[in-house]
């Protein structure tokens, strides 16, 4: 943050947070959501549209990710919350 904004900000703080997500009924719903609603994943699928093998590999990788992350129908996502004050 300091590299990006330099002396234009003060009081930069970083906090790790966790968010419990229980929106997916299973790995297939997880994959379907990311294929249709998450911009970076949509872009990758578009770039792979002409390559069925790589598309299938991405499908499998997303299912594997979901199987490893989902526990009792939910998963915990960690994110980093950065805050700063504008320098006066």
KOLVEXTI-279513 format. One record per residue: residue in one letter; x, y, z of N, C-alpha, C, O, CB in turn. Coordinates in nm, 4 decimals. Glycine has a CB too. Example, Ala and Ser with C-alpha at 12.3 -4.5 7.8 and 13.67 -1.06 7.14 Angstrom:
2
code = A, nx = 1.3190, ny = -0.5690, nz = 0.7800, cax = 1.2300, cay = -0.4500, caz = 0.7800, cx = 1.3200, cy = -0.3300, cz = 0.7800, ox = 1.4236, oy = -0.3319, oz = 0.8465, cbx = 1.1308, cby = -0.4473, cbz = 0.9046
code = S, nx = 1.2850, ny = -0.2250, nz = 0.7080, cax = 1.3670, cay = -0.1060, caz = 0.7140, cx = 1.2900, cy = 0.0030, cz = 0.7870, ox = 1.3409, oy = 0.1138, oz = 0.8039, cbx = 1.4084, cby = -0.0598, cbz = 0.5725
END
This chain:
88
code = X, nx = 0.0830, ny = -0.1178, nz = 0.0000, cax = 0.0000, cay = 0.0000, caz = 0.0000, cx = 0.0879, cy = 0.1247, cz = 0.0000, ox = 0.0631, oy = 0.2199, oz = -0.0740, cbx = -0.0947, cby = -0.0005, cbz = 0.1207
code = X, nx = 0.1898, ny = 0.1224, nz = 0.0833, cax = 0.2789, cay = 0.2398, caz = 0.0885, cx = 0.3530, cy = 0.2576, cz = -0.0433, ox = 0.3736, oy = 0.3705, oz = -0.0877, cbx = 0.3801, cby = 0.2263, cbz = 0.2042
code = X, nx = 0.3930, ny = 0.1486, nz = -0.1057, cax = 0.4618, cay = 0.1589, caz = -0.2344, cx = 0.3695, cy = 0.2188, cz = -0.3388, ox = 0.4118, oy = 0.3014, oz = -0.4197, cbx = 0.5120, cby = 0.0213, cbz = -0.2806
code = X, nx = 0.2458, ny = 0.1783, nz = -0.3372, cax = 0.1487, cay = 0.2254, caz = -0.4349, cx = 0.1104, cy = 0.3711, cz = -0.4109, ox = 0.1059, oy = 0.4501, oz = -0.5052, cbx = 0.0246, cby = 0.1380, cbz = -0.4313
code = X, nx = 0.0831, ny = 0.4072, nz = -0.2864, cax = 0.0310, cay = 0.5407, caz = -0.2572, cx = 0.1329, cy = 0.6358, cz = -0.1951, ox = 0.1072, oy = 0.7557, oz = -0.1837, cbx = -0.0859, cby = 0.5289, cbz = -0.1659
code = X, nx = 0.2479, ny = 0.5831, nz = -0.1551, cax = 0.3551, cay = 0.6672, caz = -0.1026, cx = 0.3138, cy = 0.7489, cz = 0.0180, ox = 0.2465, oy = 0.6997, oz = 0.1086, cbx = 0.4042, cby = 0.7587, cbz = -0.2092
code = X, nx = 0.3560, ny = 0.8765, nz = 0.0177, cax = 0.3286, cay = 0.9629, caz = 0.1317, cx = 0.1897, cy = 1.0252, cz = 0.1277, ox = 0.1602, oy = 1.1157, oz = 0.2058, cbx = 0.4317, cby = 1.0712, cbz = 0.1386
code = X, nx = 0.1053, ny = 0.9784, nz = 0.0387, cax = -0.0324, cay = 1.0286, caz = 0.0333, cx = -0.1215, cy = 0.9633, cz = 0.1380, ox = -0.2358, oy = 1.0051, oz = 0.1568, cbx = -0.0909, cby = 1.0057, cbz = -0.1048
code = X, nx = -0.0698, ny = 0.8599, nz = 0.2070, cax = -0.1488, cay = 0.7920, caz = 0.3098, cx = -0.0684, cy = 0.7778, cz = 0.4384, ox = 0.0547, oy = 0.7784, oz = 0.4377, cbx = -0.1946, cby = 0.6537, cbz = 0.2603
code = X, nx = -0.1420, ny = 0.7650, nz = 0.5492, cax = -0.0815, cay = 0.7373, caz = 0.6794, cx = -0.1634, cy = 0.6267, cz = 0.7449, ox = -0.2675, oy = 0.5861, oz = 0.6933, cbx = -0.0763, cby = 0.8666, cbz = 0.7701
code = X, nx = -0.1168, ny = 0.5802, nz = 0.8549, cax = -0.1899, cay = 0.4827, caz = 0.9365, cx = -0.2324, cy = 0.3594, cz = 0.8571, ox = -0.3464, oy = 0.3144, oz = 0.8675, cbx = -0.3122, cby = 0.5481, cbz = 0.9975
code = X, nx = -0.1426, ny = 0.3067, nz = 0.7799, cax = -0.1736, cay = 0.1866, caz = 0.7026, cx = -0.1790, cy = 0.0672, cz = 0.7972, ox = -0.0869, oy = 0.0441, oz = 0.8755, cbx = -0.0684, cby = 0.1633, cbz = 0.5898
code = X, nx = -0.2879, ny = -0.0077, nz = 0.7887, cax = -0.3047, cay = -0.1265, caz = 0.8714, cx = -0.3509, cy = -0.2426, cz = 0.7844, ox = -0.4257, oy = -0.2241, oz = 0.6885, cbx = -0.4053, cby = -0.1005, cbz = 0.9860
code = X, nx = -0.3061, ny = -0.3606, nz = 0.8188, cax = -0.3481, cay = -0.4826, caz = 0.7496, cx = -0.4043, cy = -0.5796, cz = 0.8525, ox = -0.3436, oy = -0.6030, oz = 0.9570, cbx = -0.2292, cby = -0.5473, cbz = 0.6708
code = X, nx = -0.5198, ny = -0.6354, nz = 0.8222, cax = -0.5851, cay = -0.7301, caz = 0.9119, cx = -0.6314, cy = -0.8516, cz = 0.8323, ox = -0.7009, oy = -0.8383, oz = 0.7316, cbx = -0.7046, cby = -0.6638, cbz = 0.9852
code = X, nx = -0.5927, ny = -0.9688, nz = 0.8780, cax = -0.6448, cay = -1.0921, caz = 0.8179, cx = -0.7849, cy = -1.1161, cz = 0.8719, ox = -0.8105, oy = -1.1043, oz = 0.9917, cbx = -0.5514, cby = -1.2145, cbz = 0.8480
code = X, nx = -0.8735, ny = -1.1494, nz = 0.7819, cax = -1.0118, cay = -1.1784, caz = 0.8192, cx = -1.0523, cy = -1.3103, cz = 0.7555, ox = -0.9880, oy = -1.3585, oz = 0.6623, cbx = -1.1079, cby = -1.0634, cbz = 0.7754
code = X, nx = -1.1581, ny = -1.3667, nz = 0.8063, cax = -1.2107, cay = -1.4913, caz = 0.7533, cx = -1.3604, cy = -1.4763, cz = 0.7307, ox = -1.4300, oy = -1.4115, oz = 0.8089, cbx = -1.1807, cby = -1.6095, cbz = 0.8486
code = X, nx = -1.4079, ny = -1.5353, nz = 0.6255, cax = -1.5492, cay = -1.5305, caz = 0.5914, cx = -1.5973, cy = -1.6731, cz = 0.5684, ox = -1.5415, oy = -1.7453, oz = 0.4859, cbx = -1.5745, cby = -1.4415, cbz = 0.4657
code = X, nx = -1.6990, ny = -1.7130, nz = 0.6401, cax = -1.7573, cay = -1.8466, caz = 0.6231, cx = -1.8596, cy = -1.8395, cz = 0.5104, ox = -1.9518, oy = -1.7582, oz = 0.5142, cbx = -1.8237, cby = -1.8982, cbz = 0.7565
code = X, nx = -1.8426, ny = -1.9251, nz = 0.4103, cax = -1.9310, cay = -1.9278, caz = 0.2936, cx = -2.0006, cy = -2.0628, cz = 0.2912, ox = -1.9365, oy = -2.1677, oz = 0.2858, cbx = -1.8519, cby = -1.9025, cbz = 0.1603
code = X, nx = -2.1331, ny = -2.0578, nz = 0.2954, cax = -2.2098, cay = -2.1826, caz = 0.2924, cx = -2.3090, cy = -2.1826, cz = 0.1759, ox = -2.4172, oy = -2.2406, oz = 0.1856, cbx = -2.2845, cby = -2.2032, cbz = 0.4260
code = X, nx = -2.2719, ny = -2.1177, nz = 0.0670, cax = -2.3619, cay = -2.1000, caz = -0.0477, cx = -2.3589, cy = -2.2173, cz = -0.1457, ox = -2.4408, oy = -2.2225, oz = -0.2374, cbx = -2.3261, cby = -1.9731, cbz = -0.1210
code = X, nx = -2.2673, ny = -2.3100, nz = -0.1283, cax = -2.2494, cay = -2.4168, caz = -0.2267, cx = -2.2968, cy = -2.5502, cz = -0.1704, ox = -2.2547, oy = -2.5922, oz = -0.0627, cbx = -2.1021, cby = -2.4267, cbz = -0.2695
code = X, nx = -2.3847, ny = -2.6158, nz = -0.2447, cax = -2.4344, cay = -2.7465, caz = -0.2039, cx = -2.3329, cy = -2.8569, cz = -0.2236, ox = -2.3462, oy = -2.9648, oz = -0.1659, cbx = -2.5588, cby = -2.7796, cbz = -0.2793
code = X, nx = -2.2322, ny = -2.8312, nz = -0.3039, cax = -2.1294, cay = -2.9310, caz = -0.3295, cx = -2.0282, cy = -2.8775, cz = -0.4289, ox = -2.0399, oy = -2.7642, oz = -0.4757, cbx = -2.1915, cby = -3.0611, cbz = -0.3812
code = X, nx = -1.9291, ny = -2.9587, nz = -0.4611, cax = -1.8231, cay = -2.9154, caz = -0.5518, cx = -1.8736, cy = -2.8681, cz = -0.6886, ox = -1.8190, oy = -2.7737, oz = -0.7456, cbx = -1.7259, cby = -3.0276, cbz = -0.5713
code = X, nx = -1.9766, ny = -2.9328, nz = -0.7406, cax = -2.0284, cay = -2.8946, caz = -0.8717, cx = -2.0896, cy = -2.7544, cz = -0.8685, ox = -2.0733, oy = -2.6776, oz = -0.9632, cbx = -2.1324, cby = -2.9963, cbz = -0.9192
code = X, nx = -2.1594, ny = -2.7213, nz = -0.7609, cax = -2.2162, cay = -2.5868, caz = -0.7480, cx = -2.1062, cy = -2.4825, cz = -0.7332, ox = -2.1168, oy = -2.3724, oz = -0.7873, cbx = -2.3118, cby = -2.5799, cbz = -0.6279
code = X, nx = -2.0014, ny = -2.5166, nz = -0.6607, cax = -1.8851, cay = -2.4287, caz = -0.6465, cx = -1.8274, cy = -2.3976, cz = -0.7842, ox = -1.8065, oy = -2.2812, oz = -0.8183, cbx = -1.7771, cby = -2.4936, cbz = -0.5556
code = X, nx = -1.8018, ny = -2.5009, nz = -0.8624, cax = -1.7453, cay = -2.4823, caz = -0.9964, cx = -1.8394, cy = -2.4008, cz = -1.0838, ox = -1.7950, oy = -2.3092, oz = -1.1530, cbx = -1.7165, cby = -2.6180, cbz = -1.0622
code = X, nx = -1.9673, ny = -2.4321, nz = -1.0820, cax = -2.0645, cay = -2.3605, caz = -1.1646, cx = -2.0671, cy = -2.2115, cz = -1.1293, ox = -2.0752, oy = -2.1264, oz = -1.2179, cbx = -2.2048, cby = -2.4216, cbz = -1.1472
code = X, nx = -2.0602, ny = -2.1810, nz = -1.0009, cax = -2.0593, cay = -2.0408, caz = -0.9593, cx = -1.9390, cy = -1.9683, cz = -1.0175, ox = -1.9537, oy = -1.8616, oz = -1.0772, cbx = -2.0587, cby = -2.0299, cbz = -0.8062
code = X, nx = -1.8214, ny = -2.0247, nz = -1.0008, cax = -1.7014, cay = -1.9571, caz = -1.0485, cx = -1.6965, cy = -1.9482, cz = -1.2008, ox = -1.6443, oy = -1.8510, oz = -1.2554, cbx = -1.5783, cby = -2.0286, cbz = -0.9976
code = X, nx = -1.7494, ny = -2.0473, nz = -1.2687, cax = -1.7537, cay = -2.0429, caz = -1.4154, cx = -1.8457, cy = -1.9325, cz = -1.4659, ox = -1.8217, oy = -1.8755, oz = -1.5724, cbx = -1.7995, cby = -2.1775, cbz = -1.4711
code = X, nx = -1.9505, ny = -1.9019, nz = -1.3904, cax = -2.0502, cay = -1.8076, caz = -1.4409, cx = -2.0469, cy = -1.6694, cz = -1.3761, ox = -2.1030, oy = -1.5749, oz = -1.4316, cbx = -2.1850, cby = -1.8654, cbz = -1.4225
code = X, nx = -1.9822, ny = -1.6551, nz = -1.2596, cax = -1.9957, cay = -1.5294, caz = -1.1861, cx = -1.8646, cy = -1.4637, cz = -1.1434, ox = -1.8657, oy = -1.3478, oz = -1.1020, cbx = -2.0773, cby = -1.5530, cbz = -1.0662
code = X, nx = -1.7536, ny = -1.5331, nz = -1.1520, cax = -1.6270, cay = -1.4782, caz = -1.1035, cx = -1.5403, cy = -1.4398, cz = -1.2238, ox = -1.4918, oy = -1.5254, oz = -1.2978, cbx = -1.5527, cby = -1.5809, cbz = -1.0115
code = X, nx = -1.5225, ny = -1.3094, nz = -1.2406, cax = -1.4566, cay = -1.2548, caz = -1.3589, cx = -1.3278, cy = -1.3224, cz = -1.4023, ox = -1.3167, oy = -1.3605, oz = -1.5189, cbx = -1.4283, cby = -1.1151, cbz = -1.3357
code = X, nx = -1.2302, ny = -1.3390, nz = -1.3144, cax = -1.1052, cay = -1.4026, caz = -1.3580, cx = -1.1259, cy = -1.5461, cz = -1.4096, ox = -1.0618, oy = -1.5874, oz = -1.5062, cbx = -1.0057, cby = -1.4039, cbz = -1.2427
code = X, nx = -1.2144, ny = -1.6205, nz = -1.3457, cax = -1.2405, cay = -1.7576, caz = -1.3908, cx = -1.3134, cy = -1.7566, cz = -1.5245, ox = -1.2835, oy = -1.8380, oz = -1.6118, cbx = -1.3230, cby = -1.8348, cbz = -1.2859
code = X, nx = -1.4077, ny = -1.6661, nz = -1.5413, cax = -1.4779, cay = -1.6527, caz = -1.6687, cx = -1.3775, cy = -1.6246, cz = -1.7804, ox = -1.3862, oy = -1.6837, oz = -1.8881, cbx = -1.5842, cby = -1.5401, cbz = -1.6612
code = X, nx = -1.2833, ny = -1.5357, nz = -1.7556, cax = -1.1821, cay = -1.5016, caz = -1.8561, cx = -1.0969, cy = -1.6216, cz = -1.8945, ox = -1.0677, oy = -1.6431, oz = -2.0121, cbx = -1.0928, cby = -1.3901, cbz = -1.8046
code = X, nx = -1.0577, ny = -1.6987, nz = -1.7953, cax = -0.9759, cay = -1.8166, caz = -1.8250, cx = -1.0548, cy = -1.9149, cz = -1.9108, ox = -1.0024, oy = -1.9687, oz = -2.0084, cbx = -0.9286, cby = -1.8851, cbz = -1.6944
code = X, nx = -1.1795, ny = -1.9381, nz = -1.8747, cax = -1.2620, cay = -2.0290, caz = -1.9556, cx = -1.2779, cy = -1.9769, cz = -2.0982, ox = -1.2756, oy = -2.0551, oz = -2.1932, cbx = -1.4004, cby = -2.0478, cbz = -1.8910
code = X, nx = -1.2938, ny = -1.8470, nz = -2.1138, cax = -1.3038, cay = -1.7907, caz = -2.2500, cx = -1.1763, cy = -1.8162, cz = -2.3283, ox = -1.1810, oy = -1.8511, oz = -2.4463, cbx = -1.3325, cby = -1.6393, cbz = -2.2446
code = X, nx = -1.0629, ny = -1.7986, nz = -2.2630, cax = -0.9346, cay = -1.8205, caz = -2.3309, cx = -0.9102, cy = -1.9667, cz = -2.3646, ox = -0.8323, oy = -1.9974, oz = -2.4549, cbx = -0.8213, cby = -1.7695, cbz = -2.2451
code = X, nx = -0.9754, ny = -2.0565, nz = -2.2935, cax = -0.9587, cay = -2.2002, caz = -2.3181, cx = -1.0697, cy = -2.2589, cz = -2.4050, ox = -1.0711, oy = -2.3795, oz = -2.4299, cbx = -0.9534, cby = -2.2744, cbz = -2.1864
code = X, nx = -1.1605, ny = -2.1775, nz = -2.4504, cax = -1.2802, cay = -2.2267, caz = -2.5198, cx = -1.2485, cy = -2.3170, cz = -2.6377, ox = -1.3252, oy = -2.4086, oz = -2.6673, cbx = -1.3627, cby = -2.1107, cbz = -2.5675
code = X, nx = -1.1381, ny = -2.2933, nz = -2.7049, cax = -1.1022, cay = -2.3739, caz = -2.8221, cx = -1.0171, cy = -2.4955, cz = -2.7877, ox = -0.9698, oy = -2.5654, oz = -2.8773, cbx = -1.0286, cby = -2.2885, cbz = -2.9217
code = X, nx = -0.9977, ny = -2.5209, nz = -2.6617, cax = -0.9127, cay = -2.6324, caz = -2.6186, cx = -0.9876, cy = -2.7180, cz = -2.5173, ox = -0.9784, oy = -2.6939, oz = -2.3969, cbx = -0.7795, cby = -2.5804, cbz = -2.5578
code = X, nx = -1.0622, ny = -2.8187, nz = -2.5654, cax = -1.1432, cay = -2.9003, caz = -2.4750, cx = -1.0631, cy = -2.9722, cz = -2.3658, ox = -1.1134, oy = -2.9911, oz = -2.2550, cbx = -1.2185, cby = -3.0015, cbz = -2.5548
code = X, nx = -0.9405, ny = -3.0118, nz = -2.3956, cax = -0.8601, cay = -3.0817, caz = -2.2947, cx = -0.8236, cy = -2.9891, cz = -2.1787, ox = -0.8320, oy = -3.0282, oz = -2.0623, cbx = -0.7325, cby = -3.1387, cbz = -2.3584
code = X, nx = -0.7834, ny = -2.8675, nz = -2.2109, cax = -0.7482, cay = -2.7738, caz = -2.1048, cx = -0.8723, cy = -2.7283, cz = -2.0279, ox = -0.8658, oy = -2.7046, oz = -1.9072, cbx = -0.6748, cby = -2.6526, cbz = -2.1632
code = X, nx = -0.9846, ny = -2.7161, nz = -2.0975, cax = -1.1099, cay = -2.6821, caz = -2.0304, cx = -1.1487, cy = -2.7927, cz = -1.9323, ox = -1.1892, oy = -2.7649, oz = -1.8194, cbx = -1.2228, cby = -2.6595, cbz = -2.1337
code = X, nx = -1.1361, ny = -2.9160, nz = -1.9753, cax = -1.1664, cay = -3.0293, caz = -1.8870, cx = -1.0711, cy = -3.0323, cz = -1.7681, ox = -1.1119, oy = -3.0653, oz = -1.6568, cbx = -1.1582, cby = -3.1619, cbz = -1.9646
code = X, nx = -0.9452, ny = -2.9984, nz = -1.7910, cax = -0.8474, cay = -2.9955, caz = -1.6814, cx = -0.8834, cy = -2.8868, cz = -1.5804, ox = -0.8709, oy = -2.9075, oz = -1.4597, cbx = -0.7048, cby = -2.9721, cbz = -1.7364
code = X, nx = -0.9279, ny = -2.7715, nz = -1.6292, cax = -0.9693, cay = -2.6652, caz = -1.5376, cx = -1.0950, cy = -2.7053, cz = -1.4610, ox = -1.1056, oy = -2.6794, oz = -1.3411, cbx = -0.9938, cby = -2.5345, cbz = -1.6145
code = X, nx = -1.1898, ny = -2.7681, nz = -1.5294, cax = -1.3084, cay = -2.8202, caz = -1.4613, cx = -1.2687, cy = -2.9127, cz = -1.3469, ox = -1.3196, oy = -2.9012, oz = -1.2354, cbx = -1.3992, cby = -2.8945, cbz = -1.5603
code = X, nx = -1.1771, ny = -3.0046, nz = -1.3763, cax = -1.1328, cay = -3.1018, caz = -1.2757, cx = -1.0596, cy = -3.0318, cz = -1.1608, ox = -1.0773, oy = -3.0678, oz = -1.0444, cbx = -1.0411, cby = -3.2080, cbz = -1.3402
code = X, nx = -0.9780, ny = -2.9325, nz = -1.1937, cax = -0.9027, cay = -2.8618, caz = -1.0897, cx = -0.9965, cy = -2.7855, cz = -0.9964, ox = -0.9752, oy = -2.7835, oz = -0.8752, cbx = -0.8014, cby = -2.7650, cbz = -1.1533
code = X, nx = -1.0997, ny = -2.7231, nz = -1.0519, cax = -1.1956, cay = -2.6530, caz = -0.9665, cx = -1.2729, cy = -2.7488, cz = -0.8770, ox = -1.3002, oy = -2.7179, oz = -0.7610, cbx = -1.2925, cby = -2.5729, cbz = -1.0516
code = X, nx = -1.3081, ny = -2.8647, nz = -0.9309, cax = -1.3747, cay = -2.9654, caz = -0.8478, cx = -1.2833, cy = -3.0129, cz = -0.7359, ox = -1.3267, oy = -3.0269, oz = -0.6216, cbx = -1.4193, cby = -3.0847, cbz = -0.9332
code = X, nx = -1.1568, ny = -3.0376, nz = -0.7685, cax = -1.0602, cay = -3.0794, caz = -0.6662, cx = -1.0438, cy = -2.9727, cz = -0.5584, ox = -1.0379, oy = -3.0039, oz = -0.4394, cbx = -0.9244, cby = -3.1100, cbz = -0.7305
code = X, nx = -1.0364, ny = -2.8461, nz = -0.6012, cax = -1.0254, cay = -2.7366, caz = -0.5059, cx = -1.1455, cy = -2.7353, cz = -0.4116, ox = -1.1298, oy = -2.7226, oz = -0.2902, cbx = -1.0139, cby = -2.6023, cbz = -0.5795
code = X, nx = -1.2641, ny = -2.7485, nz = -0.4679, cax = -1.3855, cay = -2.7478, caz = -0.3864, cx = -1.3901, cy = -2.8672, cz = -0.2921, ox = -1.4276, oy = -2.8531, oz = -0.1757, cbx = -1.5090, cby = -2.7472, cbz = -0.4757
code = X, nx = -1.3528, ny = -2.9831, nz = -0.3410, cax = -1.3545, cay = -3.1028, caz = -0.2552, cx = -1.2603, cy = -3.0875, cz = -0.1365, ox = -1.2893, oy = -3.1345, oz = -0.0265, cbx = -1.3159, cby = -3.2274, cbz = -0.3363
code = X, nx = -1.1475, ny = -3.0214, nz = -0.1595, cax = -1.0518, cay = -3.0009, caz = -0.0511, cx = -1.0917, cy = -2.8905, cz = 0.0449, ox = -1.0518, oy = -2.8920, oz = 0.1614, cbx = -0.9175, cby = -2.9701, cbz = -0.1079
code = X, nx = -1.1704, ny = -2.7947, nz = -0.0028, cax = -1.2038, cay = -2.6783, caz = 0.0785, cx = -1.3382, cy = -2.6902, cz = 0.1490, ox = -1.3534, oy = -2.6426, oz = 0.2615, cbx = -1.2036, cby = -2.5557, cbz = -0.0069
code = X, nx = -1.4353, ny = -2.7528, nz = 0.0848, cax = -1.5684, cay = -2.7630, caz = 0.1440, cx = -1.5693, cy = -2.8618, cz = 0.2600, ox = -1.5240, oy = -2.9755, oz = 0.2465, cbx = -1.6706, cby = -2.8050, cbz = 0.0383
code = X, nx = -1.6207, ny = -2.8178, nz = 0.3722, cax = -1.6361, cay = -2.9049, caz = 0.4883, cx = -1.7759, cy = -2.8839, cz = 0.5432, ox = -1.8116, oy = -2.7736, oz = 0.5845, cbx = -1.5272, cby = -2.8759, cbz = 0.5974
code = X, nx = -1.8540, ny = -2.9891, nz = 0.5434, cax = -1.9931, cay = -2.9814, caz = 0.5869, cx = -2.0711, cy = -2.8772, cz = 0.5078, ox = -2.1553, oy = -2.8066, oz = 0.5634, cbx = -1.9999, cby = -2.9495, cbz = 0.7354
code = X, nx = -2.0431, ny = -2.8675, nz = 0.3779, cax = -2.1150, cay = -2.7765, caz = 0.2902, cx = -2.0713, cy = -2.6319, cz = 0.2979, ox = -2.1354, oy = -2.5454, oz = 0.2381, cbx = -2.2575, cby = -2.7839, cbz = 0.3201
code = X, nx = -1.9644, ny = -2.6031, nz = 0.3694, cax = -1.9174, cay = -2.4650, caz = 0.3836, cx = -1.7656, cy = -2.4608, cz = 0.3718, ox = -1.6975, oy = -2.5630, oz = 0.3806, cbx = -1.9629, cby = -2.4046, cbz = 0.5191
code = X, nx = -1.7158, ny = -2.3418, nz = 0.3520, cax = -1.5713, cay = -2.3229, caz = 0.3510, cx = -1.5396, cy = -2.1873, cz = 0.4109, ox = -1.6227, oy = -2.0965, oz = 0.4112, cbx = -1.5137, cby = -2.3349, cbz = 0.2075
code = X, nx = -1.4191, ny = -2.1757, nz = 0.4610, cax = -1.3730, cay = -2.0502, caz = 0.5198, cx = -1.2723, cy = -1.9874, cz = 0.4247, ox = -1.1703, oy = -2.0478, oz = 0.3912, cbx = -1.3101, cby = -2.0730, cbz = 0.6614
code = X, nx = -1.3024, ny = -1.8653, nz = 0.3818, cax = -1.2130, cay = -1.7910, caz = 0.2937, cx = -1.1433, cy = -1.6837, cz = 0.3740, ox = -1.2056, oy = -1.6101, oz = 0.4504, cbx = -1.2899, cby = -1.7292, cbz = 0.1747
code = X, nx = -1.0141, ny = -1.6763, nz = 0.3555, cax = -0.9362, cay = -1.5739, caz = 0.4221, cx = -0.9141, cy = -1.4587, cz = 0.3249, ox = -0.8938, oy = -1.4793, oz = 0.2053, cbx = -0.8012, cby = -1.6308, cbz = 0.4734
code = X, nx = -0.9183, ny = -1.3387, nz = 0.3780, cax = -0.8877, cay = -1.2222, caz = 0.2965, cx = -0.8091, cy = -1.1221, cz = 0.3803, ox = -0.8042, oy = -1.1318, oz = 0.5029, cbx = -1.0172, cby = -1.1579, cbz = 0.2405
code = X, nx = -0.7488, ny = -1.0276, nz = 0.3132, cax = -0.6682, cay = -0.9268, caz = 0.3804, cx = -0.7387, cy = -0.7921, cz = 0.3661, ox = -0.7643, oy = -0.7459, oz = 0.2549, cbx = -0.5232, cby = -0.9216, cbz = 0.3216
code = X, nx = -0.7692, ny = -0.7307, nz = 0.4778, cax = -0.8335, cay = -0.6001, caz = 0.4793, cx = -0.7267, cy = -0.4944, cz = 0.5045, ox = -0.6647, oy = -0.4924, oz = 0.6108, cbx = -0.9460, cby = -0.5935, cbz = 0.5875
code = X, nx = -0.7055, ny = -0.4074, nz = 0.4078, cax = -0.6090, cay = -0.2987, caz = 0.4218, cx = -0.6840, cy = -0.1683, cz = 0.4392, ox = -0.7764, oy = -0.1382, oz = 0.3637, cbx = -0.5139, cby = -0.2916, cbz = 0.2996
code = X, nx = -0.6440, ny = -0.0913, nz = 0.5390, cax = -0.7023, cay = 0.0407, caz = 0.5590, cx = -0.5892, cy = 0.1423, cz = 0.5702, ox = -0.4775, oy = 0.1103, oz = 0.6109, cbx = -0.7933, cby = 0.0438, cbz = 0.6858
code = X, nx = -0.6217, ny = 0.2653, nz = 0.5330, cax = -0.5253, cay = 0.3741, caz = 0.5417, cx = -0.6013, cy = 0.5056, cz = 0.5502, ox = -0.7177, oy = 0.5139, oz = 0.5110, cbx = -0.4281, cby = 0.3734, cbz = 0.4198
code = X, nx = -0.5359, ny = 0.6059, nz = 0.6006, cax = -0.5943, cay = 0.7402, caz = 0.6041, cx = -0.5232, cy = 0.8253, cz = 0.5005, ox = -0.4025, oy = 0.8140, oz = 0.4790, cbx = -0.5830, cby = 0.8043, cbz = 0.7466
code = X, nx = -0.6011, ny = 0.9095, nz = 0.4379, cax = -0.5425, cay = 1.0021, caz = 0.3421, cx = -0.4597, cy = 1.1047, cz = 0.4198, ox = -0.5060, oy = 1.1619, oz = 0.5184, cbx = -0.6532, cby = 1.0720, cbz = 0.2553
code = X, nx = -0.3402, ny = 1.1260, nz = 0.3748, cax = -0.2522, cay = 1.2247, caz = 0.4407, cx = -0.3070, cy = 1.3645, cz = 0.4180, ox = -0.3639, oy = 1.3941, oz = 0.3129, cbx = -0.1058, cby = 1.2145, cbz = 0.3872
code = X, nx = -0.2891, ny = 1.4494, nz = 0.5169, cax = -0.3374, cay = 1.5869, caz = 0.5033, cx = -0.2250, cy = 1.6825, cz = 0.4722, ox = -0.2482, oy = 1.8025, oz = 0.4576, cbx = -0.4082, cby = 1.6310, cbz = 0.6294
END
